[in-house]
Structure formats: structure tokens, C-alpha cells
Amino acid sequence: MNNNDHNVKSNKEPRPPKACGWMAEFENEHDLLHAAEKVRDAGYTKTDAFTPFPVHGIDHALGIKPTILPFIVLCAGLTGLCTALLMQWWMNGVDYKYIISGKPFGITPASIPVSFELTILFSAFTSVLGMLALNGLPRFSNPVFTNAKFDRATNDRFFLYVDATDKYYNRESVKELLSSVHANSLDEVMEDSTPSELPRSILLGALLIVLAGLIPAAIVLNMRASFSDLPRWHVFFDMDFQPKKKPQQTTTIFKDGRTMRPQVPGTISRGQLDQQDPFYLGYDPMKVTSIDTEKQIYVSTVDSVANLSALGSVAQPPAGTPAAGAAPVLPFLEKLPIEANEENIKLGKAKYEIYCSACHGYSGYGDGLVSKRAASLAQDTWTPPSSLHLDRIQKQPVGQIFHTISKGQGKMASYASSITPKERWSIVLYVRALQRSRNANIDDVPVDQRGSLTDPVPSQTK
């Protein structure tokens, strides 16, 4: 035996390309639909149509049945729902009973978000993976690509393909059937005869790319596990070296050398105007803060203490200070901050009759319907509302009346959330008008209208 016989490689004859089916070409979608119906009626099911745009009715013409993917997704969603509920029941109801805000253990309404998320997660993954599996994807090549005419499937031609794997497939029968539908051309599709192995150059290039991609990861891992006295790399210098000054640093821009600038006198924080403006308080807070702390201001309501927080802690009042329930000692406004005109009088009258007359009465004598009803019940817990015509109330500054409406007093609740500041000042204006109407004299009546008075009005003139 010759030793060279062991080194001789057997040369295999190349296998002829395999026929994969027939493909017919058409000029318009109408001919394609007619041909698809003929193929469907012949019993072929392994068929496909290729069109440059969606063709209505092509699914029915090919005999494609509805996909079972929705039912698969439904089952996956129910599986996700059951998984989430079972998981939460086991974790919080059996394995680790953790009290959270007094909620019961196991499945609660708080379990709905997690159950919803897992239902969506399972359904989404099943939709994608199920679609790929039912369509036989991914498929990187198709025998129809070997036909040069097929390139026009994305332009202006329509193609009908019958696959050789159909159980009723017969080469001559399919050819005869497609020839009878008057196709522009009819070609037998052959498998791709080009080598399926990737060139070694491509494999080598891919390997080099993978190795190159590992280099940055290796550098990062090495840097994280080692120490260096060198400065770090600055990819964007403007983010690390900005022309700015930090708090507590010095600067040459301002004369005092301070980076942080003090607030401009009179500056009010956004949203805190009602805590600084006398129009919203009824008193002047600037005068409060200017009082010497040695003269200590003593108040009787918690709200007033909060408003005087700028003075620091409030000391306990010594003997002789106003008792609990007394009016707060505040620099109340003596003059109305709104104009005393007919419009504001009408606004104050309307708001007074809505919010105040139920207790204080329409005339301000404290004889409103609520007060009368409470008096008829003869209960000791009811405190009658004060008459607005009492001498001590008439002597109160307008700001104090506004403060009482805003903060409340005794059993009278605060109306700050129900009545706007302007409406409260209008009520104060109307209350002053009521008080003046009950203490008027002849000099307050115009000369030309004094003759129409039926009851004598006292005069203050001598």
C-alpha cells in the first residue's frame, strides 16, 4: 500500500441545488388576489404573497387563519397575575409578616400595582417571543432572494410563492396551476448555492472587535482596584472648572469681599407675601420687629405667637399682662387699606350677610338665627356672639377686627380660607358703617334730607 493513499482527500461532487417551490410574478394586486384564491382553493397552505404595499383581503385570499398568539398572550398575562399575587401572599402573608401602616397581611389593594406590572411584563415578552416562534424567525435568508426579479417586490411587482414543503405539493401540478392564472413570469425557486460558511476574514475581524471591546472594561477594573496620585481625567472641563464662587468664599467683585449677598431690604420670599404685608395681617409686622425685646410683647393666641416668631422665644407674661382671651397686643392698622366707596360697602354688606349675619344678626346686635336657636335650647355650652355695637368693639382698630375675622376668636372659627383679604376688609368697612349708623347725629344727615326724618336725631352741636 502506498503511504500517499492516506493523504489523499476525497473530492465530493457538488450537490445540485434543491428546488424550493414556484414563484409567479404579477403586474397588479387584482391578478395577485385572483391567483391566491385559485391556489387556496387547490388546497395549498404553504404559500406566501409579496407586495410593495398592503393589499386588502390578501389574508383571506391565501386562506390564512387567525393566529393563536392573542390566546397565548392571555395565558401569559394570567400567569403573571397569579405569580404576582402568589408571590406577595407568600412574602407578606406567610414567610415574613411585616406590619406596614396597619395593613392586613397577604393580598391587599396595595398588591394591585405589582400584579399589574407582572401581568404586563409576562404579556409583553410572550408577544415578542411568540411572534418570532410562530413566524419561524429569525431567518436571515430566504430562497426567493436568489431570483433577480424579486427585487421589484418593494417597487412595482407582486409575487405569489408556493413552498415545496406543502403536503399537497407536486412540481408539475403547481407549475400548471400558476401557468393558468396568466402570470407575467413563472420561475422555479432554487436554494442558495453560495457557501454557507463565513469567510475567515470576517470571523477574525469579529474576534478582534470583541477583544478590543474588553480593553476599556479591563482598564476600568484596574483603576477601581488601584490607587493613583494623578488627577482624574476631565472629559468636560466646564463641568469641573466653572467660573463661579461657592458660599463662604471671598471675592474681589464686591467691596465687602463677600460672595454671598445679603437680601435687599424689603425682599419677601416667593409665596410669603401674606406673612409680611399689613394688608394680609391687619397689623404692621415691621413695627413688631422694631420693638425692643426688653419690652416683651405678650399675646394670648397661638396664631399671634407664630406671627411674632421673628422676636425669638416668647417669655412667660408677668403679672399685670393681658389675661387669656384678651386681644393680642399688636400694632393693628388704624386706617382701612381699601377705599371707603359704594362698591366696597356693597361687597362688605353681601359678604357680611352670608358669613356673619347668621350669628351677629343683620344689624350686628348678636341676634342672628343661629344665636336665637342656641338660646332657645338653653345649653350651657353656647357662648352668645358679641354685639358689634359694644363700646369696646367700637374702640377696636380696624386691623383688630380684620384679625379677628382672619384668625377667629372664642368659638368663632377662622374665615381666612372662605373670605379673601379684600372681602374681609370690605366686611370691616361695612361693620364700621353699621356702628356709625347706630351712633349717628343730625350733623351726619345732609341738610336737604333732614326734613324727611320721622324720628328726631340728637345733635352734638350746642
C-alpha positions in Angstrom: 0.0 0.0 0.0 1.3 3.4 -0.9 1.6 5.8 2.0 0.3 8.6 -0.2 -3.1 6.9 -0.2 -3.6 8.0 3.4 -3.0 11.7 2.4 -5.4 11.8 -0.5 -8.6 13.8 0.3 -11.8 12.5 -1.1 -13.3 15.0 -3.5 -17.1 15.1 -3.1 -19.2 16.0 -6.1 -21.1 19.3 -5.5 -24.8 18.6 -4.8 -27.2 20.2 -7.3 -29.3 23.0 -5.8 -32.6 21.9 -4.3 -35.9 23.1 -5.7 -37.8 25.1 -3.0 -41.0 25.9 -4.9 -42.6 28.0 -7.6 -43.0 31.8 -7.7 -45.3 33.7 -10.1 -45.0 37.4 -10.9 -48.0 39.8 -11.5 -48.4 43.4 -12.5 -51.2 44.4 -10.2 -52.9 43.3 -6.9 -56.1 42.2 -8.6 -54.3 39.5 -10.6 -52.4 38.5 -7.4 -55.7 38.1 -5.4 -57.2 36.0 -8.2 -54.2 33.8 -8.3 -54.1 33.5 -4.5 -57.7 32.3 -4.4 -57.0 29.7 -7.1 -54.1 28.3 -5.1 -56.1 28.4 -1.9 -59.0 26.5 -3.5 -56.5 23.9 -4.7 -55.7 23.1 -1.1 -52.2 24.6 -0.8 -51.4 26.1 2.6 -47.7 26.7 2.5 -48.0 29.9 0.4 -47.0 33.5 0.7 -47.5 36.8 -1.1 -45.1 39.7 -1.5 -46.4 43.2 -2.3 -44.9 46.7 -2.3 -47.9 47.9 -0.2 -50.6 46.3 2.0 -53.3 44.6 -0.1 -56.7 44.4 1.5 -58.1 40.9 1.5 -54.8 39.1 0.9 -55.1 37.1 4.1 -58.5 35.7 3.2 -57.3 35.0 -0.4 -54.4 33.0 0.9 -56.5 31.2 3.4 -54.5 32.4 6.4 -56.3 31.5 9.7 -56.4 33.8 12.7 -53.3 33.5 14.8 -53.4 31.9 18.2 -51.0 34.5 19.6 -53.7 36.5 21.5 -54.7 33.4 23.4 -51.1 32.7 24.2 -50.6 36.2 25.4 -53.8 36.0 27.5 -52.5 32.8 29.2 -49.1 34.5 29.8 -50.8 37.6 31.4 -52.9 35.4 33.7 -49.7 33.5 34.6 -48.0 36.8 35.5 -51.1 37.9 37.5 -51.2 34.6 39.5 -47.4 34.7 40.0 -47.5 38.3 41.4 -50.4 37.5 43.8 -48.9 34.3 45.0 -45.5 35.9 45.5 -46.9 38.8 47.5 -49.1 36.5 49.5 -46.2 34.2 50.4 -43.8 37.1 51.2 -46.0 39.3 53.3 -48.6 36.8 54.5 -46.6 33.7 55.3 -42.8 33.9 55.1 -42.2 37.4 56.5 -45.1 39.1 58.2 -44.1 42.8 58.2 -46.6 45.4 59.5 -46.9 48.3 57.1 -49.2 51.1 58.3 -51.5 48.6 59.9 -52.4 46.9 56.6 -53.5 43.3 56.7 -51.2 40.5 55.7 -51.3 38.8 52.4 -53.1 40.1 49.3 -54.4 43.7 49.8 -55.4 46.5 47.4 -51.7 47.6 47.7 -50.9 44.3 45.7 -52.5 45.6 42.6 -49.6 47.7 41.2 -47.2 44.7 41.4 -49.8 42.4 39.9 -50.4 44.8 37.1 -46.7 45.1 36.3 -46.1 41.4 36.2 -49.1 40.9 34.0 -47.8 43.4 31.5 -44.3 42.0 31.7 -45.3 38.4 31.0 -47.6 39.5 28.2 -45.0 41.7 26.5 -42.3 39.1 26.5 -44.7 36.4 25.3 -46.0 38.7 22.5 -42.5 39.2 21.1 -41.2 35.6 21.6 -44.4 34.1 20.5 -44.5 36.2 17.3 -40.9 35.1 16.5 -41.6 31.4 17.1 -44.9 31.3 15.1 -43.3 33.1 12.2 -40.2 30.9 12.3 -37.9 33.9 13.0 -35.2 34.9 13.0 -34.5 33.8 9.4 -31.5 35.6 7.8 -32.1 34.3 4.3 -34.9 33.1 2.0 -34.7 31.1 -1.2 -36.8 33.7 -3.1 -33.8 36.1 -2.8 -32.0 34.1 -5.5 -34.4 35.3 -8.1 -33.3 38.7 -9.5 -36.9 39.6 -10.4 -37.9 39.5 -6.7 -36.1 42.8 -6.1 -39.1 44.6 -7.6 -41.3 43.3 -4.8 -40.6 46.6 -3.0 -41.3 48.7 -6.1 -44.0 47.8 -8.6 -44.4 44.0 -8.8 -46.5 41.4 -7.0 -45.3 37.8 -6.3 -47.1 34.6 -5.2 -44.9 31.8 -3.8 -45.9 28.2 -3.2 -43.4 26.3 -1.0 -42.3 22.8 -1.8 -42.8 21.7 1.8 -46.6 21.8 1.3 -48.1 18.4 1.9 -50.0 18.6 -1.4 -47.0 19.9 -3.4 -46.4 18.4 -6.8 -43.9 20.2 -9.0 -45.8 19.8 -12.3 -49.2 20.4 -10.8 -48.2 23.7 -9.1 -46.5 24.8 -12.4 -49.6 24.1 -14.4 -51.8 25.8 -11.8 -49.7 29.0 -11.7 -49.5 29.0 -15.5 -53.3 29.1 -15.7 -53.6 32.4 -13.8 -51.8 34.3 -16.6 -48.7 35.4 -14.6 -46.1 37.7 -16.2 -43.4 35.2 -15.4 -43.2 31.9 -13.6 -39.9 30.7 -12.1 -38.8 27.8 -10.0 -37.1 28.9 -6.8 -33.9 27.1 -6.1 -32.0 27.1 -2.9 -29.0 29.4 -2.5 -25.9 27.6 -3.7 -23.4 30.0 -2.2 -21.2 28.7 0.6 -22.9 29.0 4.0 -19.6 29.2 5.9 -18.5 32.7 6.9 -15.2 33.8 5.4 -12.3 33.5 7.9 -11.6 37.2 7.5 -15.0 38.1 8.9 -14.5 35.7 11.8 -11.1 37.1 12.5 -12.4 40.7 12.4 -15.3 39.9 14.8 -12.8 38.3 17.2 -10.6 41.4 17.1 -13.6 43.6 17.8 -14.6 41.5 20.8 -11.1 41.6 22.2 -10.9 45.4 21.6 -14.2 45.8 23.5 -12.7 44.1 26.5 -9.8 46.6 26.8 -11.9 49.5 28.3 -13.5 47.1 30.7 -10.1 45.9 31.8 -8.8 49.4 32.3 -11.9 50.4 34.4 -11.5 47.3 36.6 -7.8 48.0 37.1 -8.5 51.6 38.0 -11.2 50.7 40.5 -8.8 48.2 42.2 -5.8 50.5 42.4 -4.7 53.9 43.8 -3.2 56.8 41.9 -1.8 60.2 42.9 -2.6 61.7 39.5 -5.6 63.9 38.9 -8.6 62.4 37.3 -9.5 62.7 33.7 -11.7 65.7 32.8 -13.8 64.9 29.8 -15.8 68.1 30.1 -13.7 70.7 31.7 -16.5 73.3 32.0 -18.4 70.9 34.4 -15.4 70.7 36.8 -13.8 74.2 36.4 -16.7 76.7 36.2 -16.2 80.4 36.7 -18.2 80.5 39.9 -17.8 81.2 43.6 -19.1 78.9 46.3 -20.6 80.1 49.6 -18.3 81.4 52.3 -15.6 82.3 49.8 -14.1 85.7 49.3 -14.4 87.7 46.1 -13.0 91.0 44.7 -16.2 91.8 42.8 -17.9 93.4 45.8 -16.4 95.9 48.2 -17.2 93.9 51.3 -15.3 90.9 49.8 -18.3 88.5 50.5 -19.5 86.1 47.9 -22.9 85.6 49.4 -25.0 88.7 49.1 -27.5 89.8 51.8 -31.1 90.2 50.9 -32.3 93.5 49.5 -34.3 95.4 52.2 -37.9 94.6 51.8 -37.3 91.4 50.0 -40.1 88.8 50.5 -39.7 85.1 49.8 -42.0 83.9 47.0 -45.3 82.7 48.4 -44.8 84.5 51.7 -46.2 87.9 50.9 -49.2 87.3 53.1 -46.8 86.9 56.1 -45.2 90.3 55.6 -47.8 92.6 54.2 -50.1 94.5 56.6 -52.9 94.1 54.1 -53.0 90.4 54.8 -52.3 90.5 58.5 -54.2 93.5 59.9 -51.1 94.9 61.6 -47.7 96.1 60.6 -45.1 93.4 61.1 -42.2 95.9 60.6 -43.3 97.7 63.8 -43.4 94.4 65.6 -39.8 93.5 64.9 -38.6 97.0 65.7 -39.9 96.9 69.3 -37.2 96.5 71.9 -37.1 92.9 73.0 -36.7 94.1 76.6 -40.3 95.5 76.4 -41.5 92.0 75.5 -44.8 91.6 73.7 -47.2 89.2 75.3 -50.1 87.6 73.3 -52.9 85.3 74.2 -53.4 83.3 71.0 -51.2 80.6 69.4 -51.6 82.2 66.0 -50.3 85.5 67.2 -47.3 83.8 68.8 -46.5 82.2 65.4 -46.7 85.6 63.7 -44.2 87.0 66.2 -41.6 84.2 65.7 -39.2 86.9 64.5 -38.8 88.0 68.1 -37.4 84.7 69.2 -38.9 82.8 72.1 -41.8 84.5 73.9 -41.3 84.7 77.6 -44.0 84.0 80.1 -46.0 87.1 80.8 -45.5 88.7 84.2 -48.3 89.9 86.5 -50.4 92.6 85.0 -50.3 91.4 81.4 -53.5 90.7 79.5 -55.2 87.5 80.6 -56.1 84.6 78.4 -58.8 85.6 75.9 -57.7 89.2 75.8 -57.0 90.9 72.5 -53.4 90.4 71.2 -51.1 93.3 71.8 -50.2 94.0 68.2 -49.7 97.2 66.2 -53.0 97.0 64.4 -53.9 99.2 61.5 -55.9 102.3 62.4 -56.9 103.1 58.9 -58.6 101.0 56.2 -56.2 99.9 53.5 -59.1 100.0 51.0 -61.1 102.9 49.7 -64.4 103.6 51.5 -66.6 103.8 48.4 -70.0 102.4 47.5 -68.6 99.4 45.7 -66.7 98.1 48.7 -69.6 98.9 51.0 -71.9 96.7 48.8 -69.3 94.0 48.7 -68.9 94.1 52.5 -72.7 94.0 53.0 -73.0 91.0 50.8 -70.2 89.0 52.5 -71.4 90.1 56.0 -74.9 88.8 55.3 -73.5 85.5 54.0 -70.9 84.7 56.7 -71.6 86.9 59.7 -75.4 87.6 60.0 -76.2 84.0 61.0 -74.7 84.7 64.4 -74.3 88.5 64.7 -77.6 89.4 63.1 -78.2 91.7 60.2 -77.9 94.8 62.4 -74.9 93.5 64.3 -76.5 93.1 67.8 -75.6 89.3 68.1 -79.2 88.3 67.4 -78.8 86.1 64.4 -80.8 83.0 63.7 -78.1 80.7 65.0 -77.8 82.7 68.2 -81.6 82.6 68.7 -81.8 78.9 68.1 -78.9 78.2 70.5 -80.5 80.4 73.2 -83.8 78.6 72.8 -82.1 75.3 73.5 -80.8 76.7 76.8 -77.5 74.8 76.7 -74.6 76.0 78.9 -72.0 75.3 76.2 -73.2 78.1 73.9 -71.3 81.4 74.0 -73.5 84.2 72.7 -71.8 86.3 69.9 -70.8 89.8 70.9 -72.7 92.7 69.7 -70.7 94.8 67.3 -72.1 98.0 68.9 -70.4 97.4 72.2 -68.2 100.3 73.2 -65.1 98.0 73.4 -65.6 96.8 69.9 -66.3 100.2 68.5 -63.0 101.3 70.0 -61.0 98.5 68.4 -58.8 99.4 65.5 -60.0 98.3 62.1 -56.9 96.0 61.9 -58.0 94.1 65.0 -61.5 93.4 63.6 -59.8 92.2 60.4 -57.5 90.0 62.6 -60.5 88.5 64.4 -62.2 87.6 61.1 -59.0 86.1 59.8 -58.0 84.1 63.0 -61.2 83.7 64.8 -61.9 84.3 68.5 -63.6 82.2 71.1 -65.9 79.8 69.4 -65.8 81.9 66.2 -63.8 80.0 63.6 -61.3 81.5 61.2 -62.8 82.7 57.9 -59.4 83.2 56.2 -60.0 80.2 53.9 -63.5 81.3 53.0 -63.2 85.0 52.5 -60.4 86.8 50.6 -58.4 89.6 52.3 -60.2 92.3 50.2 -63.6 90.9 51.2 -62.6 90.8 54.9 -61.6 94.5 54.7 -64.9 95.2 53.0 -66.7 93.5 55.9 -64.7 95.6 58.3 -65.8 98.7 56.3 -69.5 97.6 56.5 -69.2 96.9 60.2 -67.9 100.4 60.7 -70.9 101.7 58.7 -73.3 99.6 61.0 -71.6 101.1 64.1 -71.8 104.6 62.7 -75.5 104.1 61.7 -76.4 103.3 65.4 -74.5 106.3 66.7 -75.3 109.0 64.2 -76.4 112.5 64.9 -78.2 115.2 62.9 -75.0 116.6 61.6 -74.3 113.4 59.7 -77.5 113.9 57.7 -77.4 116.2 54.6 -79.3 119.5 55.2 -81.7 118.9 52.3 -82.7 115.4 53.7 -83.2 116.3 57.4 -86.8 117.2 56.8 -87.7 113.7 55.7 -86.7 112.2 59.1 -89.6 110.9 61.2 -87.7 110.4 64.4 -85.7 113.1 66.0 -82.0 112.6 65.7 -79.8 114.0 68.6 -77.4 116.7 67.7 -73.9 117.1 69.0 -73.9 120.8 68.3 -74.7 123.2 71.1 
